[in-house]
Amino acid sequence: MSTRPLVGIAVPVRNAEAWLDEMLVSVRAQTHRDWRMIIVDDGSDDASFEIARRHEQADSRIEAIPSPTPGSGAPLTRAHGRALLGEDVDYLYFPDADDLLEPGLLARLVERLEAEPAAVAVFCRYTRIDEAGLPLDEPAPPRIAMSSHWARRVPDTEPGTPFESLYGWAAPAMEPVTMFRAADYDAAGGWEGWPEQGGESIDLLCRMALAGDVLFEPLPLYRYRRREGQHSVDAERLSTAARSIRGAWVRRAASDPALLPVVERAEFFVEHRLTPRLGVETALRLVRRGRPFSAARFLGGAACRYRWRAFPEP
């Protein structure tokens, strides 16, 4: 029997018939062969479940089931899949049903976690594709963290991701590009449902980051599909989710003396370093487009939001 780490994969599916077959083929093509997959159909009214069942019949590592609570949403559907994976899995992975994995994704993320026992999770860089699977020419999102007087870009050579980067959505970390150490995922409480879906991986990673390092893998190992109707392109919905999650952390920190300085630092970073930096970057783009007056407004806003404060390193 293989002694390599066992990866438990849980896939929430809802009306993904146009992409699910290709996505499951990309999982079955992984160079790391020791995995088990639960596909949970969340009430699809297309052929998604039939596609999942075909792969189940072709590969004994795959099990396809209907959700016991159809329409409950991706976070709770993932949580149900994790419960069915059992306690013998070493790592957990939650890809989206409409995306694609590069063949070495599982192997590389497992390798990173095996090499760093103190790490609780690792996320990789991703590329974007359109609905037809064609690559989109977009720069890779950076990781931004606190510096003594400003906000710095975290280099790829720095493996750990600071808490404030995760908290401020200033790192390209999201559920389908992240592998979790199963024991730490369970200890942190796993997925939680939020009134507005979006950003639930940020909340989970922040909870896990209190117990260990969240690593970054700079290789682009995942192809993230941009399409109509997905939550990640709804800026207003994501903004609402971010405010909800941050509010919950602030309330939690108010009654936890050990957590309070961590959240205070993260809140300061978002309000007085990250937001001004984004304002400056927007102003520079506007200058390049020949819109100096609009750029001046963003620069003024950045100056008003900026604060200097000395923080000890976490």
C-alpha positions in Angstrom: 0.0 0.0 0.0 1.1 3.6 -0.7 2.5 5.5 2.2 2.3 8.9 0.5 0.0 11.5 2.1 -3.7 11.0 1.3 -5.4 14.1 -0.1 -9.2 14.5 0.5 -10.9 16.5 -2.2 -14.4 17.9 -1.8 -16.1 19.5 -4.8 -19.4 21.5 -4.4 -21.3 21.4 -7.7 -24.3 23.4 -8.9 -25.2 23.6 -12.5 -21.7 23.2 -13.9 -22.4 20.8 -16.7 -20.5 23.0 -19.2 -17.2 22.6 -17.3 -17.4 19.7 -14.8 -16.2 16.9 -17.1 -13.0 18.8 -18.0 -12.4 19.8 -14.4 -12.7 16.2 -13.2 -10.4 15.0 -16.0 -7.8 17.5 -14.7 -8.1 16.0 -11.2 -7.8 12.4 -12.4 -4.6 13.5 -14.4 -2.8 14.6 -11.2 0.7 13.2 -10.8 0.0 12.7 -7.1 -2.2 9.7 -7.2 -3.2 9.2 -3.6 -6.4 11.1 -3.2 -10.1 10.5 -2.5 -12.8 12.8 -3.9 -16.4 13.5 -2.8 -18.5 15.4 -5.3 -21.5 17.0 -3.6 -24.3 18.1 -6.0 -26.0 21.1 -4.4 -29.4 20.8 -6.2 -28.3 21.1 -9.9 -31.1 21.2 -12.4 -28.8 20.3 -15.3 -26.7 17.2 -16.1 -24.0 17.9 -13.5 -24.8 15.0 -11.3 -24.9 12.6 -14.3 -21.5 13.8 -15.3 -20.2 13.2 -11.7 -21.7 9.7 -11.7 -19.9 8.8 -14.9 -16.6 9.7 -13.3 -17.5 7.8 -10.2 -18.1 4.7 -12.2 -14.8 5.1 -14.0 -12.6 5.8 -11.0 -12.9 4.1 -7.6 -11.4 7.1 -5.8 -14.5 9.2 -6.6 -17.9 9.3 -4.9 -20.8 11.5 -6.2 -23.7 12.2 -3.9 -26.6 14.6 -3.8 -26.6 17.2 -1.0 -28.9 16.4 1.9 -29.8 20.1 1.9 -29.9 21.3 -1.7 -29.3 24.9 -2.3 -27.4 25.4 0.9 -24.4 27.1 -0.8 -20.8 26.2 -1.5 -19.4 26.6 2.1 -21.9 24.2 3.7 -21.6 21.9 0.8 -17.9 21.8 1.2 -18.3 21.1 4.9 -20.5 18.2 4.1 -18.0 16.8 1.7 -15.2 17.1 4.2 -17.3 15.2 6.8 -17.7 12.3 4.3 -14.0 12.2 3.5 -13.3 10.7 6.9 -10.6 11.2 9.4 -7.7 9.3 7.7 -7.0 12.0 5.1 -3.8 14.1 5.7 -4.7 17.1 3.6 -7.9 18.7 2.3 -8.5 20.4 -1.0 -11.7 22.2 -2.3 -11.5 23.0 -6.1 -14.3 24.7 -7.9 -16.4 22.7 -10.4 -15.8 25.0 -13.3 -12.0 25.5 -13.1 -8.9 23.4 -14.1 -6.0 22.0 -12.2 -2.5 21.8 -13.6 -1.2 18.2 -13.4 1.3 18.9 -10.7 -0.9 20.9 -8.3 -1.6 18.2 -5.7 2.0 17.0 -5.8 3.5 20.4 -5.3 1.2 21.6 -2.5 1.7 18.3 -0.7 5.4 18.7 -1.1 5.3 22.2 0.5 3.3 21.1 3.5 5.4 17.9 4.0 8.5 20.1 4.1 7.0 22.6 6.6 5.4 20.8 9.5 4.5 24.1 11.2 2.5 25.2 8.2 -1.3 24.8 8.4 -2.1 25.6 4.7 -0.5 26.5 1.4 -2.0 28.4 -1.6 -0.6 28.7 -5.1 -0.6 31.3 -7.8 -3.3 31.0 -10.5 -3.9 32.1 -14.0 -7.3 33.3 -15.3 -9.2 31.8 -18.3 -12.4 32.9 -19.9 -15.6 30.8 -20.2 -14.2 29.0 -23.2 -11.0 28.2 -21.4 -8.8 30.7 -23.2 -6.1 32.5 -21.2 -6.7 36.0 -20.1 -3.8 38.4 -20.1 -4.0 39.7 -16.5 -1.2 40.2 -14.0 -0.9 37.9 -11.1 -2.3 39.5 -7.9 0.5 40.4 -5.4 0.7 39.8 -1.7 0.8 43.0 0.3 1.8 43.3 3.9 2.7 45.9 6.6 6.0 47.7 6.5 7.3 50.2 9.0 6.1 53.3 7.1 4.0 51.9 4.2 2.7 48.7 2.7 5.2 46.4 1.1 4.9 43.8 -1.7 5.8 40.4 -0.3 8.4 38.8 -2.6 7.9 35.2 -3.9 10.9 34.2 -2.0 9.2 34.9 1.3 7.1 31.7 1.9 4.9 32.8 4.8 1.9 35.1 4.4 1.3 37.6 7.2 -2.0 37.5 9.0 -2.8 41.1 8.0 -2.4 40.1 4.3 -5.0 37.4 4.6 -7.3 39.6 6.7 -7.2 42.5 4.3 -7.7 40.3 1.2 -4.3 41.4 0.2 -3.1 38.0 -0.9 -4.4 35.8 -3.8 -5.7 33.2 -1.4 -9.0 31.5 -2.0 -10.5 28.1 -1.5 -9.8 26.4 -4.9 -6.0 27.3 -4.8 -5.5 26.3 -1.2 -4.5 23.0 0.4 -5.2 22.7 4.1 -3.6 20.4 6.7 -6.7 18.3 7.7 -6.0 18.3 11.5 -5.6 22.1 11.6 -8.6 22.6 9.4 -10.7 20.6 11.8 -9.2 22.3 14.9 -10.1 25.7 13.4 -13.8 24.7 12.9 -13.8 24.3 9.1 -16.1 26.2 6.7 -18.7 28.5 8.1 -21.7 29.9 6.3 -22.0 33.6 6.0 -25.1 35.7 5.0 -23.2 36.8 1.8 -21.1 34.1 0.1 -17.6 35.2 -0.8 -14.5 35.5 1.3 -15.3 32.4 3.5 -11.8 31.1 2.7 -10.3 34.3 4.0 -12.1 33.8 7.4 -11.0 30.2 7.5 -7.4 31.0 6.6 -7.3 33.7 9.3 -8.6 31.3 11.9 -5.9 28.7 10.8 -3.2 31.3 10.6 -3.5 31.8 14.4 -2.1 28.3 14.8 0.6 28.2 12.1 2.1 29.5 8.9 0.1 29.9 5.6 2.6 29.3 2.8 2.6 30.7 -0.7 3.6 28.7 -3.8 4.5 31.0 -6.7 4.0 28.4 -9.4 0.7 29.0 -11.3 -0.9 25.6 -10.7 -4.6 26.4 -11.2 -6.7 27.9 -14.0 -9.5 30.1 -12.6 -12.4 30.6 -14.9 -14.1 34.0 -15.2 -17.7 33.7 -16.2 -21.0 35.4 -15.7 -22.8 35.0 -12.4 -19.9 34.0 -10.2 -19.4 35.6 -6.9 -15.8 36.7 -7.5 -16.8 39.2 -10.1 -19.5 40.8 -8.0 -17.5 43.6 -6.3 -20.4 44.9 -4.2 -21.2 41.4 -2.9 -17.6 40.8 -2.0 -17.3 44.2 -0.3 -20.3 43.3 1.8 -18.8 40.0 2.7 -15.5 41.6 3.6 -17.2 44.1 6.0 -19.2 41.3 7.6 -16.1 39.1 8.2 -14.0 42.0 9.5 -16.8 43.0 11.8 -17.0 39.5 13.2 -13.2 39.5 13.9 -13.3 42.9 15.6 -16.1 41.7 17.9 -14.3 38.5 18.7 -11.1 40.4 19.5 -12.9 42.8 21.8 -13.5 39.9 24.2 -10.1 38.1 23.7 -7.0 39.8 25.0 -4.7 37.5 23.1 -6.4 38.1 19.8 -6.9 41.9 20.2 -3.3 43.1 19.2 -3.4 40.8 16.1 -6.7 42.2 14.9 -5.8 45.8 15.8 -2.6 45.5 13.6 -4.6 44.0 10.8 -7.3 46.7 11.0 -4.7 49.4 11.0 -3.1 47.8 8.0 -6.3 47.8 6.0 -7.5 51.2 6.9 -4.3 53.2 7.0 -1.7 51.4 4.8 -3.5 49.1 2.3 -6.3 51.5 1.4 -3.9 54.5 0.8 -1.6 52.3 -1.2 -4.5 51.2 -3.4 -5.5 54.9 -3.8 -2.0 55.8 -4.9 -1.9 52.9 -7.4 -5.3 54.0 -8.8 -4.0 57.6 -9.1 -1.0 56.5 -11.1 -3.2 54.5 -13.5 -5.4 57.6 -14.0 -2.3 59.8 -14.7 -1.2 57.3 -17.4 -4.7 57.6 -18.9 -4.5 61.4 -19.0 -6.9 62.0 -16.1 -4.9 64.2 -13.7 -7.8 65.7 -11.8 -9.3 62.3 -11.0 -5.8 61.1 -10.0 -5.5 64.1 -7.6 -8.7 63.1 -5.8 -7.4 59.6 -5.2 -4.1 61.0 -4.0 -5.9 63.3 -1.6 -7.9 60.5 -0.2 -4.8 58.3 0.2 -3.1 61.1 2.1 -6.1 61.6 4.4 -6.3 57.8 5.2 -2.6 57.3 5.8 -1.4 57.0 9.4 2.0 56.3 10.9 2.2 54.0 13.9 4.9 51.7 15.2 3.9 48.1 15.5 6.1 45.3 16.9 6.6 42.5 14.5 4.0 39.7 15.0 
